[in-house]
Amino acid sequence: AGVTQFDEDRIASINNAQIAAIAAGVASTAADRVQTGLDVIATAAAAAGTVIRKFATYTEQMAYVGAYVDGQKADVLSYYEPGDGGYISMYWNASSTATHNGGTVRQPTAVSGAGRWLAVNPNNINVKQFGAKTNGTDTTTHFQAAINFAAANGLVVNVPKGDYTIATTVTLKEGVSLIGEKTNPYNAAAYYPSIIWHFPTSANTNVFELETPTGSYVSCGAVENLFIVASPVGYTKYGFYLQYPIGARFKNIGASKAFTDGFLAIKGSVNCVFSDFRVANTTSYPMAAVVSMLSYNGEEYSTTTIFDNFYASGTTTAGTGGLTSAFLALPAAGVGIVVKHWIVESITGVAFNIHKGNEVQIIAPYIENVPNANVATAVIEIGVTGAAAPNNAYDTITSLTVDGQGAKIQQYTQGAATNTVFIKADVAQYVIVKDLQLSQCIKFIAGTNSTQRLKISNIQAPSVTTFQTGMTPYKIEEVGGCFFNTYVVNSINYEVDATKNSMPKSLLKNAGLFVSSDIGTEGALSWLDRADGQFNY
């Protein structure tokens, strides 16, 4: 009497072997006998999938010494303490000998042979399930364990909201994506909820590195929605160091403090896109660049790589800190490189520093630059001679296209610096500049005879008083729709003097340059008015 159907089902589920076990385990007291029977009933129920075992923490799960039943499920409610985000649902696989990783594969301390707790859903993993901490202690190994498991199983690693400390370097594996938590982009205080703090104990330590390829390139996954803070004492070298990535897609990345050699370092990339970066360094430790494209000895370099929608900011305080350049391409670093929609503020040196052997397009930049230390610094350098390119065919590939799309560039000075230059071109094969507003710069281009061609159109530059120095007239190929507000020394209108007979006809190809000052009788402006295309010689 009083026995329910549920009780009958539980009792009926006990087989003969289990009844024998109850009999063999009968203890001296009634309480012991009851507990032994209940344990066996619970084990049988677990085997039938009716009971999910609960572990409060990872430590409790590892220390468990009770009965293990093949197929039994378990919920691990946290990794260290309640609410830490380490929850995971697992099941017992009695035959598994998979390697313990502290996350999706767990081998209890008391189990020496086969038998593992395995994740019910190993396709959805996050770093907290592998023990990543948000309490300020080093969690490098937990990030690495999650990435290693994802690499072996073709998975994505999620980084939940929290502040994580990395003390050394985390290696990104082939094909693995690392995705932080995404929030409302209009809420600045919570825009980057997944934050990584780098606290290395020695200098020149990277935060993330792409693994060394076994072949020519490494198929690189995505990295999204992370904010990375560099060492407070200048020990962080690069935020990301990517050797030979192919197909990388990095998006919505923020960074602060000094990554001494550059935040994003790339060597030999193919078909990569990096977008929506916000990088600032206002510390006293110098930072070379937001993007550093590295040489590869002239054997192989980056191609078809895009850097879109970047914000780069340094400091206006004269000294050694801040941000030296926004974009740096060392000799023979890349061709087909597109840098577009950048906002650059308070850079202490050259905003876009493109060495010999590169082909770069700069599209729609907004630059409000304040070089420090009383130095007259160019906004852009192309083909600089300060560092020799590899001695091979790539030496002949040096070109720059600046397509402003109506954007505005302002280059201010501090202290005694007055001779500000928009472009310094030393060994460029081609420089094209169009659709741009230029403010503050006094000189448009300082070139050398090694620069082969300059083509400009639709430039509004009222502050420019010297168009160019160093280039020979015939190398200025075309000009049209430009505006300079005053007499422009060494412009194409005044290559020798201000008289009509000094203007080589080749300089007026597609001409349309306007100079507001009167240049005298039968001057260059009258040449532009001829509908028949003839010149007044």
C-alpha positions as CSV (number, residue, x, y, z in Angstrom):
1,A,0.0,0.0,0.0
2,G,1.1,3.5,-0.7
3,V,3.6,2.5,-3.5
4,T,3.3,4.8,-6.5
5,Q,3.7,3.8,-10.1
6,F,6.9,5.9,-10.2
7,D,8.3,3.8,-7.3
8,E,7.3,0.6,-9.0
9,D,9.1,1.7,-12.2
10,R,12.2,2.6,-10.3
11,I,12.2,-0.8,-8.5
12,A,11.5,-2.7,-11.7
13,S,14.5,-1.0,-13.4
14,I,16.9,-2.8,-11.0
15,N,18.4,-5.9,-12.6
16,N,19.7,-9.0,-10.9
17,A,23.3,-7.8,-10.8
18,Q,22.2,-4.7,-9.0
19,I,20.1,-6.6,-6.5
20,A,23.2,-8.7,-5.8
21,A,25.2,-5.5,-5.3
22,I,22.6,-4.3,-2.8
23,A,22.9,-7.5,-0.9
24,A,26.7,-7.5,-0.9
25,G,26.7,-3.9,0.3
26,V,24.4,-4.3,3.2
27,A,25.9,-2.5,6.2
28,S,25.4,-3.0,9.9
29,T,22.8,-0.3,10.3
30,A,19.5,0.3,8.7
31,A,20.5,3.7,7.6
32,D,23.5,2.3,5.7
33,R,21.3,-0.3,4.0
34,V,18.8,2.3,2.9
35,Q,21.5,4.6,1.5
36,T,23.2,1.7,-0.3
37,G,19.9,0.9,-2.0
38,L,19.2,4.5,-2.9
39,D,22.6,4.8,-4.5
40,V,22.0,1.8,-6.7
41,I,18.6,3.0,-7.6
42,A,20.1,6.4,-8.5
43,T,22.8,4.7,-10.6
44,A,20.2,2.7,-12.5
45,A,18.1,5.8,-13.1
46,A,21.1,7.7,-14.3
47,A,21.9,4.9,-16.7
48,A,18.4,5.2,-18.1
49,G,19.0,8.9,-18.6
50,T,16.4,10.0,-16.0
51,V,18.8,11.8,-13.6
52,I,21.3,14.6,-14.4
53,R,24.1,14.8,-12.0
54,K,24.9,18.3,-10.7
55,F,28.4,19.6,-9.9
56,A,28.7,23.1,-8.4
57,T,32.3,23.6,-9.8
58,Y,34.9,22.1,-12.0
59,T,36.9,21.1,-8.9
60,E,34.0,19.2,-7.5
61,Q,33.5,17.4,-10.8
62,M,37.2,16.4,-10.9
63,A,37.1,15.1,-7.3
64,Y,34.0,12.9,-7.7
65,V,34.7,9.3,-6.7
66,G,31.2,7.8,-6.9
67,A,29.7,5.5,-9.5
68,Y,30.1,6.4,-13.2
69,V,27.5,5.2,-15.7
70,D,28.0,5.3,-19.4
71,G,25.8,8.0,-20.9
72,Q,25.0,9.7,-17.7
73,K,24.6,13.5,-18.0
74,A,26.0,16.1,-15.7
75,D,25.6,19.9,-15.4
76,V,28.7,21.7,-14.2
77,L,27.2,24.9,-12.9
78,S,30.4,27.0,-12.8
79,Y,34.2,26.7,-13.2
80,Y,35.4,28.4,-10.0
81,E,32.3,29.9,-8.3
82,P,28.6,30.4,-9.0
83,G,27.9,32.9,-11.8
84,D,31.4,32.9,-13.4
85,G,30.2,31.9,-16.8
86,G,31.8,28.5,-16.8
87,Y,28.6,26.4,-17.1
88,I,28.8,23.4,-19.3
89,S,26.6,20.3,-20.0
90,M,28.5,17.1,-20.2
91,Y,28.0,13.3,-20.4
92,W,30.0,10.3,-19.3
93,N,31.7,8.3,-22.0
94,A,33.0,5.1,-20.4
95,S,35.2,4.2,-23.3
96,S,36.8,7.5,-24.1
97,T,40.5,8.1,-23.7
98,A,40.5,11.6,-25.2
99,T,43.1,13.9,-23.8
100,H,42.0,16.0,-20.8
101,N,41.8,19.7,-21.7
102,G,40.0,21.1,-18.7
103,G,37.1,22.2,-20.9
104,T,35.2,20.0,-23.3
105,V,37.2,16.9,-22.2
106,R,37.6,16.2,-18.5
107,Q,39.2,13.2,-16.8
108,P,38.4,12.9,-13.1
109,T,41.3,12.6,-10.7
110,A,40.3,9.1,-9.6
111,V,40.1,7.8,-13.2
112,S,43.4,6.5,-14.5
113,G,42.2,4.6,-17.6
114,A,39.2,5.0,-20.0
115,G,36.3,7.2,-19.1
116,R,35.8,10.9,-19.7
117,W,33.3,13.7,-19.2
118,L,32.6,15.1,-22.7
119,A,30.7,18.2,-23.7
120,V,27.2,17.6,-24.9
121,N,27.6,20.4,-27.4
122,P,31.3,20.7,-28.2
123,N,30.4,22.9,-31.2
124,N,29.6,25.9,-29.1
125,I,32.5,26.7,-26.8
126,N,33.8,29.7,-24.9
127,V,37.0,30.4,-23.0
128,K,35.3,30.4,-19.6
129,Q,34.4,26.7,-20.1
130,F,38.2,26.1,-20.2
131,G,38.8,28.0,-17.0
132,A,39.5,31.5,-18.3
133,K,39.4,33.9,-15.3
134,T,38.3,37.5,-15.0
135,N,39.8,38.2,-11.6
136,G,43.1,39.7,-12.8
137,T,45.2,36.4,-12.7
138,D,46.9,35.1,-15.8
139,T,44.6,33.2,-18.1
140,T,46.8,32.6,-21.1
141,T,46.7,28.8,-20.8
142,H,42.9,28.7,-20.7
143,F,42.7,30.8,-23.9
144,Q,45.2,28.5,-25.5
145,A,43.4,25.3,-24.5
146,A,40.2,26.6,-26.0
147,I,41.9,27.6,-29.2
148,N,43.7,24.2,-29.5
149,F,40.5,22.3,-29.1
150,A,38.8,24.5,-31.7
151,A,41.6,24.0,-34.1
152,A,41.3,20.2,-33.8
153,N,37.6,20.3,-34.4
154,G,37.0,23.2,-36.8
155,L,35.2,25.4,-34.2
156,V,34.8,29.0,-33.2
157,V,36.0,30.2,-29.8
158,N,33.7,32.7,-28.0
159,V,35.0,35.2,-25.5
160,P,32.2,36.2,-23.1
161,K,32.0,39.6,-21.4
162,G,34.8,40.1,-18.9
163,D,38.3,41.4,-18.3
164,Y,40.9,38.8,-19.0
165,T,44.6,38.9,-18.3
166,I,47.2,37.5,-20.7
167,A,50.7,37.4,-19.4
168,T,52.6,35.9,-22.4
169,T,51.4,35.2,-26.0
170,V,48.4,33.3,-27.3
171,T,48.9,31.4,-30.5
172,L,46.0,31.7,-33.1
173,K,45.6,28.4,-34.9
174,E,44.7,27.8,-38.5
175,G,41.1,28.3,-39.3
176,V,40.1,29.2,-35.7
177,S,38.0,32.3,-35.1
178,L,38.0,34.2,-31.8
179,I,34.8,36.2,-31.3
180,G,34.1,38.5,-28.4
181,E,30.7,39.6,-27.1
182,K,28.9,42.1,-29.2
183,T,26.9,45.0,-27.7
184,N,25.2,48.2,-28.8
185,P,27.8,50.3,-30.8
186,Y,26.0,53.4,-29.6
187,N,26.8,52.7,-26.0
188,A,30.4,53.8,-25.7
189,A,30.8,52.6,-22.2
190,A,29.9,49.0,-23.1
191,Y,31.0,48.9,-26.7
192,Y,33.8,46.4,-26.0
193,P,32.7,44.1,-23.2
194,S,35.3,41.5,-23.9
195,I,38.6,43.1,-22.8
196,I,42.1,41.6,-22.8
197,W,44.8,43.1,-20.6
198,H,48.4,42.3,-21.5
199,F,50.8,42.1,-18.6
200,P,54.0,40.5,-19.9
201,T,57.0,40.3,-17.7
202,S,59.5,40.9,-20.4
203,A,59.8,43.4,-23.3
204,N,58.9,42.6,-27.0
205,T,56.1,40.2,-26.2
206,N,53.1,39.9,-28.5
207,V,49.5,39.4,-27.4
208,F,48.4,37.2,-30.3
209,E,50.5,35.4,-32.9
210,L,49.3,33.4,-35.9
211,E,50.9,30.0,-35.9
212,T,53.9,29.4,-38.3
213,P,52.6,27.9,-41.5
214,T,53.6,24.4,-42.6
215,G,53.2,25.5,-46.2
216,S,53.2,28.9,-47.9
217,Y,50.3,30.4,-46.0
218,V,48.0,29.9,-43.0
219,S,44.2,30.0,-43.4
220,C,43.4,32.6,-40.8
221,G,39.9,32.8,-39.2
222,A,38.0,35.8,-37.9
223,V,38.7,37.9,-34.9
224,E,35.9,40.2,-33.8
225,N,34.6,42.3,-30.9
226,L,37.7,42.5,-28.7
227,F,39.4,45.4,-26.9
228,I,43.1,44.9,-26.1
229,V,45.1,47.0,-23.6
230,A,48.9,46.9,-23.9
231,S,51.4,46.7,-21.2
232,P,51.5,49.8,-18.9
233,V,55.3,49.8,-19.0
234,G,55.9,49.4,-22.8
235,Y,56.5,45.6,-22.9
236,T,53.9,44.8,-25.5
237,K,55.4,44.6,-29.0
238,Y,52.4,43.8,-31.3
239,G,48.7,43.2,-30.6
240,F,48.5,40.8,-33.5
241,Y,51.5,39.4,-35.4
242,L,50.3,37.6,-38.5
243,Q,52.8,35.8,-40.7
244,Y,51.4,34.7,-44.1
245,P,47.7,34.8,-43.3
246,I,45.2,34.1,-46.1
247,G,41.6,35.1,-45.8
248,A,41.8,36.9,-42.4
249,R,38.7,38.8,-41.4
250,F,39.3,41.0,-38.4
251,K,36.4,43.4,-37.4
252,N,35.5,45.7,-34.5
253,I,38.8,45.7,-32.6
254,G,39.8,48.4,-30.1
255,A,43.1,49.0,-28.5
256,S,44.9,51.4,-26.1
257,K,48.3,52.1,-24.7
258,A,51.6,51.4,-26.5
259,F,52.1,48.4,-28.8
260,T,55.7,49.5,-29.4
261,D,56.2,48.2,-32.9
262,G,52.6,48.5,-34.1
263,F,49.2,47.1,-33.1
264,L,48.5,45.0,-36.2
265,A,51.7,43.5,-37.9
266,I,51.3,41.7,-41.2
267,K,53.8,39.8,-43.2
268,G,53.0,38.3,-46.5
269,S,49.1,38.3,-46.4
270,V,46.7,37.4,-49.2
271,N,43.0,38.4,-49.5
272,C,42.6,39.8,-46.0
273,V,40.2,42.4,-44.7
274,F,40.6,44.4,-41.5
275,S,37.8,46.8,-40.6
276,D,36.4,48.9,-37.8
277,F,39.6,49.4,-35.7
278,R,39.9,52.1,-33.0
279,V,43.4,52.5,-31.7
280,A,44.8,55.1,-29.4
281,N,48.0,55.7,-27.5
282,T,48.3,58.7,-25.2
283,T,51.0,57.2,-23.0
284,S,54.6,58.3,-22.8
285,Y,55.8,55.1,-24.4
286,P,56.1,55.4,-28.2
287,M,54.1,53.3,-30.7
288,A,55.4,52.9,-34.2
289,A,52.1,52.5,-36.0
290,V,48.6,51.2,-35.9
291,V,49.3,48.9,-38.9
292,S,52.9,47.8,-39.6
293,M,53.3,45.9,-42.9
294,L,56.5,44.0,-42.7
295,S,59.0,43.1,-45.4
296,Y,59.5,39.5,-46.5
297,N,63.0,39.8,-48.1
298,G,61.5,40.7,-51.4
299,E,60.4,37.1,-52.0
300,E,56.7,37.3,-51.1
301,Y,54.6,40.2,-49.9
302,S,51.0,41.1,-49.1
303,T,48.5,41.4,-51.9
304,T,44.8,42.4,-52.1
305,T,44.7,43.4,-48.4
306,I,42.2,46.0,-47.3
307,F,42.2,48.2,-44.2
308,D,38.8,49.9,-43.8
309,N,37.3,52.3,-41.3
310,F,40.2,52.9,-38.8
311,Y,40.4,55.5,-36.1
312,A,44.0,56.3,-35.0
313,S,44.9,58.8,-32.3
314,G,48.1,59.7,-30.5
315,T,49.1,62.6,-28.4
316,T,49.9,66.3,-29.1
317,T,52.4,66.4,-26.3
318,A,55.9,66.9,-27.7
319,G,58.2,64.1,-26.7
320,T,58.8,60.4,-27.3
321,G,55.3,58.9,-26.6
322,G,52.1,58.7,-28.6
323,L,51.7,57.4,-32.1
324,T,54.4,57.9,-34.7
325,S,52.5,56.8,-37.8
326,A,49.1,55.5,-38.5
327,F,50.1,53.2,-41.4
328,L,53.7,51.9,-42.0
329,A,54.7,49.8,-45.0
330,L,58.3,48.8,-44.9
331,P,60.3,48.1,-48.1
332,A,58.6,45.6,-50.5
333,A,55.8,44.9,-48.0
334,G,52.8,44.8,-50.3
335,V,51.0,45.5,-53.6
336,G,47.3,46.0,-54.1
337,I,47.0,47.5,-50.6
338,V,43.9,49.6,-49.9
339,V,43.7,51.9,-47.0
340,K,40.3,53.6,-46.8
341,H,38.1,55.6,-44.5
342,W,40.7,56.4,-41.9
343,I,40.4,59.1,-39.3
344,V,43.9,60.1,-38.1
345,E,44.5,62.5,-35.2
346,S,47.5,63.8,-33.4
347,I,50.2,61.7,-35.0
348,T,53.7,62.7,-34.0
349,G,55.3,61.7,-37.3
350,V,54.3,60.8,-40.9
351,A,50.7,59.7,-40.9
352,F,51.1,57.2,-43.9
353,N,54.7,56.1,-44.3
354,I,55.1,53.9,-47.4
355,H,58.6,52.7,-48.2
356,K,60.0,51.7,-51.5
357,G,58.6,48.6,-53.3
358,N,54.9,49.1,-52.3
359,E,51.7,49.9,-54.2
360,V,49.1,51.6,-51.9
361,Q,45.8,53.3,-52.4
362,I,44.6,55.8,-49.7
363,I,40.9,56.5,-50.1
364,A,38.7,59.1,-48.2
365,P,41.1,59.9,-45.3
366,Y,40.4,62.5,-42.7
367,I,43.6,63.6,-41.1
368,E,44.1,66.3,-38.5
369,N,47.7,65.8,-37.7
370,V,49.9,67.6,-35.2
371,P,53.6,66.5,-35.6
372,N,55.4,67.2,-32.4
373,A,59.0,68.2,-31.4
374,N,59.0,71.3,-33.7
375,V,59.5,69.1,-36.8
376,A,58.3,69.9,-40.2
377,T,56.8,66.5,-41.1
378,A,55.1,65.3,-44.3
379,V,51.6,63.9,-44.1
380,I,52.5,61.1,-46.5
381,E,55.9,59.7,-47.5
382,I,56.2,57.4,-50.5
383,G,59.4,55.6,-51.6
384,V,61.5,57.0,-48.8
385,T,65.2,56.4,-49.1
386,G,65.8,55.9,-45.4
387,A,65.6,52.1,-45.7
388,A,66.7,50.2,-48.7
389,A,64.3,47.8,-50.4
390,P,65.5,44.3,-51.3
391,N,67.6,44.3,-54.4
392,N,65.2,42.7,-56.8
393,A,62.3,43.4,-59.2
394,Y,60.1,44.7,-56.5
395,D,62.3,47.8,-56.2
396,T,60.5,49.1,-59.3
397,I,57.0,48.9,-57.8
398,T,56.4,52.0,-55.8
399,S,53.2,53.9,-56.3
400,L,50.6,55.9,-54.4
401,T,47.1,56.9,-55.2
402,V,45.3,59.3,-52.8
403,D,41.6,59.5,-53.7
404,G,40.2,61.9,-51.2
405,Q,36.6,61.7,-52.3
406,G,36.2,65.2,-50.9
407,A,37.9,64.4,-47.6
408,K,39.9,67.0,-45.6
409,I,43.5,66.8,-44.5
410,Q,45.0,69.3,-42.0
411,Q,48.7,69.3,-41.1
412,Y,49.4,71.6,-38.2
413,T,52.8,72.4,-36.6
414,Q,54.2,73.0,-33.2
415,G,56.8,75.5,-32.2
416,A,59.3,76.5,-34.9
417,A,58.2,74.1,-37.5
418,T,56.8,75.9,-40.6
419,N,57.7,74.0,-43.7
420,T,54.9,71.5,-43.7
421,V,54.6,69.2,-46.7
422,F,51.7,67.1,-47.9
423,I,53.6,64.4,-49.8
424,K,57.3,63.6,-49.7
425,A,58.1,61.4,-52.7
426,D,61.6,60.0,-53.3
427,V,61.5,57.1,-55.6
428,A,57.8,56.7,-56.6
429,Q,56.9,55.5,-60.0
430,Y,53.5,57.1,-59.9
431,V,51.8,59.5,-57.5
432,I,48.1,60.3,-58.2
433,V,46.2,62.7,-56.0
434,K,42.6,63.7,-56.6
435,D,39.4,65.1,-55.0
436,L,41.0,66.4,-51.8
437,Q,40.8,69.4,-49.5
438,L,44.2,70.3,-48.1
439,S,44.6,72.8,-45.2
440,Q,47.6,74.2,-43.4
441,C,50.3,72.6,-45.5
442,I,52.6,75.1,-47.2
443,K,54.1,72.8,-49.8
444,F,52.1,70.3,-51.8
445,I,54.9,67.8,-52.8
446,A,58.6,67.6,-52.1
447,G,59.9,65.2,-54.7
448,T,63.1,64.0,-56.3
449,N,64.1,63.3,-59.9
450,S,63.6,59.7,-59.1
451,T,59.9,60.2,-58.8
452,Q,58.6,59.4,-62.3
453,R,55.1,60.9,-62.5
454,L,52.7,63.2,-60.6
455,K,49.1,63.4,-61.6
456,I,46.7,65.6,-59.7
457,S,43.1,66.8,-60.1
458,N,40.4,68.5,-58.1
459,I,42.6,69.6,-55.2
460,Q,41.5,72.5,-53.0
461,A,44.7,73.8,-51.3
462,P,44.4,77.5,-50.4
463,S,47.3,77.4,-47.9
464,V,49.9,76.0,-50.4
465,T,52.5,78.6,-51.4
466,T,55.0,76.2,-53.0
467,F,53.6,73.5,-55.3
468,Q,56.6,71.3,-55.5
469,T,60.3,71.1,-55.2
470,G,62.8,68.6,-56.5
471,M,60.8,67.3,-59.5
472,T,61.5,68.2,-63.1
473,P,58.6,69.9,-64.9
474,Y,58.0,67.2,-67.5
475,K,57.3,64.6,-64.7
476,I,54.1,66.4,-63.7
477,E,51.9,64.7,-66.1
478,E,48.4,66.2,-65.8
479,V,46.5,68.7,-63.7
480,G,42.9,69.7,-63.7
481,G,40.3,71.4,-61.5
482,C,42.7,72.5,-58.8
483,F,42.6,75.6,-56.7
484,F,45.6,77.4,-55.1
485,N,44.8,80.7,-53.4
486,T,48.0,82.7,-54.2
487,Y,51.1,82.8,-56.3
488,V,52.5,79.3,-56.3
489,V,56.2,79.1,-56.5
490,N,57.5,76.3,-58.7
491,S,54.0,75.3,-59.7
492,I,53.5,74.1,-63.3
493,N,52.4,77.6,-64.1
494,Y,55.7,79.1,-63.1
495,E,58.4,76.5,-63.9
496,V,60.8,79.2,-65.2
497,D,59.0,82.5,-64.8
498,A,55.6,84.0,-65.1
499,T,55.7,84.8,-68.9
500,K,53.7,83.0,-71.5
501,N,56.7,81.6,-73.3
502,S,58.0,79.7,-70.3
503,M,55.2,77.1,-70.1
504,P,56.0,73.8,-71.8
505,K,52.9,72.6,-73.8
506,S,53.1,69.2,-72.2
507,L,52.3,70.6,-68.8
508,L,48.9,71.9,-69.9
509,K,47.4,68.5,-70.9
510,N,43.9,68.4,-69.6
511,A,44.7,71.6,-67.7
512,G,42.2,73.4,-65.4
513,L,44.3,74.8,-62.6
514,F,43.1,78.1,-61.1
515,V,45.3,80.7,-59.5
516,S,43.5,83.6,-58.0
517,S,46.4,86.1,-58.3
518,D,46.9,87.9,-61.6
519,I,49.9,86.5,-63.3
520,G,50.4,89.2,-65.9
521,T,49.6,89.8,-69.6
522,E,49.1,86.8,-71.8
523,G,49.7,84.5,-68.8
524,A,48.8,80.9,-68.3
525,L,45.2,81.5,-67.6
526,S,44.7,82.9,-71.1
527,W,46.1,79.7,-72.5
528,L,43.4,77.7,-70.8
529,D,40.6,79.7,-72.4
530,R,41.5,78.7,-76.0
531,A,38.6,76.6,-77.3
532,D,40.7,75.4,-80.3
533,G,43.3,73.9,-78.1
534,Q,46.1,76.1,-79.6
535,F,48.6,77.9,-77.6
536,N,49.6,81.6,-77.8
537,Y,53.3,81.4,-78.7
